[in-house]
Amino acid sequence: MTQTNEASPIHIQEPRMERYNPHAIERKWQDAWAKSGLYTFDENAPGEKFYALTMFPYPSGNLHIGHWYANVAPDARARWLRMRGYNVLFPMGFDAFGLPAENAAIKNNVDPAKWTYENIDRMVGQFQRMGTMIDWSRRFATSDPEYYRWNQWFFIQFYKRGLAYKKGGFVNWCPKDQTVLANEQVVNGHCERCGTAVERRNLSQWYMKITDYADELLDFSDTDMPEKVRLMQTNWIGKSVGAEVTFDTPAGPETVFTTRPDTLMGATFMVLAPEHAKVAALTTDEQREAVEAYVAAAGRKTDVERQQEGEKTGVFTGSFATHPITGHQLPVWVADYVLVTYGTGSIMAVPAHDERDFAFARQFGLDIVEVIRPEGGEPMAADAAEPYSGEGLIVNSGEFDGLPGGKASIAGIVARLEDRGIATAKTTYRLRDWLFARQRYWGTPIPFVHCPEHGAQPVPEDQLPVKLPENVAFTPTGQSPLKLDRDWLATTCPVCGGPAERDTDTMDTFVDSSWYMYRYLSPHYHEGPFDPAKAKLLPVDLYTGGIEHAILHLLYSRFWIKVMRDMGLTSQNEPFARLRNQGMILGEDGEKMSKSRGNVVDPDDLVSEYGADTVRTYLMFIAPWELGGPWDPQGINGPAKWLSRVWNVYFEEKSSGPAETVSEADLRYAVHSTLKKVGGDFERLSFNTIIASLMELTNTLVKAKRAPVFGTAAWNEALDVFNRMLAPVVPHIAEEIWCERGLEGSVHTAAWPAVDEAAATRDTVTMGVQVGGKVRGQVTISKTATQAEAMAAARANPDVARFVEGKETVKEIYVPGRIINIVVKG
C-alpha cells in the first residue's frame, strides 16, 4: 500500500535552529496543521478505511498524565497507519454529563453547562499541544442537546421493544442527597459526595433489559478482546446451569437455585438474603429483634461489600425448612452473603462442598455432611480445614450413591428429581437488568410524562429533545433541581392533552458512552443517531482505553449495539473489532496518582520544560504500554537528550569522535532491519521497543557520520527513512526536519518506507566467545560457518587468544548463532 506526498500549504521555511528547541517549533506546527486541515478525515479519500478510537475523557478541566499515556501511543499508531496508505478516522469528543459538574455547581455556585464547556475548550487546547492527529471537526460533547436528543430517541425505541421498563427494586439511596447511587458511587457504605451512610431502599426505577442479551454477550467471536476483559465480562454475566429445588417452610414453599443438584443430600441449612420477602414471615417472635437489627445493618452495605472476603455474619430466623427427600428439618438463617438479586434470593447451604457455606457453618456450629468424595480419597475429617468443591463420587446420598459427582451425573439426577416434583432444570445469570435512572440534574432527561389518567407516556418523537432547564437552583439537600422547577415539570399528556408532569429522573451517564462511536460518523446529522450511509466506516477497527471499563462501559456498549442491530440501524454485532487496554502510570512512589498523595505529575509542566515530543517519547518508552509503571522524574532526561542527538544527526556539520568503519551495507542493514522491526512493533502495539529501536538506529547514524559512508546514497536514504520513521512518534521534530531538508508537503502525508528485505538480512552474525565461562571477545562469522571455521575465527581474535595460549583445551562448544565456548585447563 503506497501513498504519495502531495504539496501542502503547511510548508514553512524559516532560518534553521542551531540546536533543537521544541518550544520554537511545536506550536508553529500545531497551528499549521490546524490551519491546513491536515488531519481532517475525508471518507472519500483513497485508501482502505481504518477507524481508530481512544475512549473519550470526562471534561474535568485538565488532562492529566494518564490521559497522555492513553492517547499518545494510539495516536502514533494511527499516524503510522495513515503513512501506510490507510484512510484513518481518529476522532475525539467528551463524556460530559455526570456528578462532578453538579458538585462544582453546588460548591462554586456555577452553572454546570458553563463549567463543562469552559473545561472542554481548555482540554481541546491541551490535546492540541499533545500533537495528536485528532480530527476536531467531528468533536461533540454528550451534554449537547443535539447528541442527547438521540439518547432519548433510543430510550423510546427500547421502551417500545420491551427493553426499557419501570419496576420496584432495591437500590443504593443517599438520604441527604435524596438520590439513587450506583455501586461505584458508594465508598465504604457512604455516599461519595456527602459522606452520608447509604441505605438500601425498594424504589420504583427505570431499567434496561440487558439480561435479554446475556447469552449473546457471552459470545466474543466477533470481537478481539484481551482474555482478561472476556473473563471479567463472563464472570459478571455469571451464567449458571443447574436446577431449582423446592423446600417446604412455615411461610410456604421456597425454591432455591443450585448449580450442584448432585449435592442435594448434603444440604444442612437454608440461607435467605436479608431483603427476601419471606424473612419477616419466617422470623419467630424470639428472634425478631435480632433479625430486624441484622436486616437494617445489611441494608447499609452494597452488594460489592457483601461479597468481599472476611468473617461471615448472619442470624437464625427461628424457623426450619423441610428437606424434600429426607424430611430433615433444616434451620433457616439470614445472611448478607446471599443476594436477593441472584437466583431466588435464597440458597440451600452445602457446607462440605462450598467455601462460603463452609465458613458460615464453622462460624455458627452448623452441621457439615460430606456427599462428594474424591475418587480413592478418605472420608472428610470432622476437623477438615476446607471444603471439597471438585468432582468425585457421590456418597451418603441414598439412591445416588456411587454415581459420579459433577457434570457427569447432574442431568440424570435433575431428571429423577423432576419426575418426583422436587426440582426443575434451570439456567440463571448473575447479570441484573441495568438500573438506568438517576435522581440528578446533569444528565439526559428521561423522555416520559406522567398523566393522572394515562400513567407514564413517552414524549412524542417530534418534541425531542426534552432539554434541561437553564439557570436552575441547587438546594442544600442535594435534591435534583428538576423536581423543583415547576415551569419545566408542567406539560401535557400526549394521549389526552390534559395536565401532566415530566419524569424528573435523568439517565445513567453510561448511556452516553454506549453508542458515541457511531455519532462520530456524522456528528451533526439530524435524521437519526447517525447517517446510515456512513456505516461502511464501522465497526471501530481498534478501540483503546482502560480495563477499568470492562464490565460497565464496554459491556453496556456491546449490549446497545446489539439492540441497534436488531432495530436495523447497523449490521454489526459488536461496536469494535479489536480492543486493547493500556496500563496505568503510577506516581513516583508506585501508588496511584492522586492529589491527596501529592504524587500527581502535570503534563503541562513537562511540556513547558521539555516539549511535547519528549513527553510523548518518554510515555511510550517508560514501560510496556499494556502494563504501565511508576513515573521516574529522571527518566525523561534520556528522551530529551535523544531528540537533541536526532537533530544533530541532520544538522550538525561535524560529529565529534574517532573515525568509524560503518560500511554502506552496515548502514543499510541497520536502517532496514530497524524499519522492519518498528513496523512489526506498531502492529503489536509494542511502543517501548519502537523507541528503543529508533534510539539504537540513532547511535548507528552518529557513527556513520564519522565514516566514509557519510554523504553517500546510502546515507541520504538513511536520513529519509529515519525521518519518516520518526514521524508517528515525534510528529513536531519530524515535520521540522522534513521542512528543513527542503521537501514539499508534510512528512505526515509521506508514504511509510518499504523494507528492502535483502538489505535487512545479513549473512553474518556477531557472537561472543567464552573462555572459562566468561566472554573474552567477539567475532563476526558466516551464519553457515562450520565448527572448525568458528573456532579458527575465535582463536584468531587477540582478546581471546591471550586466554587460551599455553593452556590445554578440554572442550570446544559451538551452537550456530548462539554459543562459542572454549573450555581450557590450567
Buried (B, 14 or more C-beta within 10 A) or exposed (E): EEBEBEEBEBBBEEEEEEEBEBEEBBBBBBEBBBEBBBBEBEEEEEBEBBBBBBBBBBBBBEBBBBBBBBBBBBBBBBBBBBBBBBBBBBBBBBBBBBBBBBBBBBEEEBBBBEBBBEBBEBBBEBBBBBBBBBBBEBBBBBBBEBBBBBBBBBBBBBBEEEBBBBEEBBBBBBBBBBBBBBBEBBEEBBBBBEEBEBBBBEBEBBBBBBBBBBEEBBEBEEBBBBEEBBEBBBEBBBBBEBBBBBBBBBBEEBBBBBBBBBBBBBBBBBBBBBBBEBBEEBBEEEBEEBBBEBBEEBBBBBBEBBEEEEEBBBBBBBBBBBBBBEEBEBBBBBBBBBBBBBBBBBBBBBBBBBEBBBBBBBEBEBBBBBBBBEEEEEEBEEEBEEBBBEBBBBBBBEEBEEBBBBEEBBEEBBEEBEEEEBBBBBEBBBBBBBBBBBBBBBBBBBBBBBBEEBEBBBBEEEEBBBEBEEEBEBEEEBBBBBBBBEEBBEBEBBEEEEEBBBBBBBBBBBBBBBBBBBBBBBBEBEEEBBBBEBBEBBBBBBBBBBBEBBBBBBBBBBBBBBBBBEEEBBEBBBBBBBBBBBBBBBBEEEEEBEEEEEBBBEBEEBBEEBBBBBBBBBBBBBBBBBEBBBBEEEEBEBBBEBBBBBBBBBBBEEBEEEEBEBBBEBBBBBBBBBBBBBBEBBEEBBBBBBBBBBBEBBEBBBBBBBBBBBEBEBBEBBBBBBBBBBBBBBBBBBBBBBBBBEBEBBBBBBBBBEBBEEBBEBEBBEBBBBBEEEBBBBBEBBEEBEEEEBBEBBBEBEEBBEBBEEEEEEEBEBEBEEEBBBBBEE
